[in-house]
Amino acid sequence: MKVLVYETSKDRAKLISDLLEDYRYKIHVNYHGEKALADVKELKPSLIIVNANVRPDSGVDLLDKIKSDPRYEKIPVIFISNFNSSELSEKVNKYPNVDYLVEPFKIKNFRHIVERWINFRSLYVS
C-alpha cells in the first residue's frame, strides 16, 4: 500500500515514515505540495496525509484540489494541523473520507486511523 505525505517539516515526515514503516507501507513525501495532483496520479496512493502548513498553497487548498477531482475524491485523507480551529475543522470535514488530527496527537491514535483508512480503501474502493 502506498501513502502519499505532504509535509513541510523533514523531522515530522521522518516521524510519519517511521511510524508507518512497521506496516510496510510505501511512503512518498512531498515537502512543498507542488504538483500535488501529478503525484496522486502517478503514485495512486491508498492514503494521503496532508499538513495544514504545506506550501505554496495551504493544506486546505491542496485538500480542495484532491477532493474536487472525481478521479481522486474517494482517496482517504488525514489532515494534520498544529492548531485546533472550528473554522478549519468545518472546511476539512465538509469532505467525505477525511480525518482531522490536531498536533500533538497520540501515536496509537494516528496508527489506528491509518489502519482504518487503509483497510477501508482495500475493501471498498477499487
Buried (B, 14 or more C-beta within 10 A) or exposed (E): BBBBBBBBEEEBBEBBBEBBEEEEBEBBBBBEBBEBBEBBEEBEBBBBBBBBBBBEBBBBBBBBBBBEBEEBEBBBBBBBBEEEEEEBBEBBEEBEBBBBBBEEEEEEEBBEBBEEBBEBBEEEEE
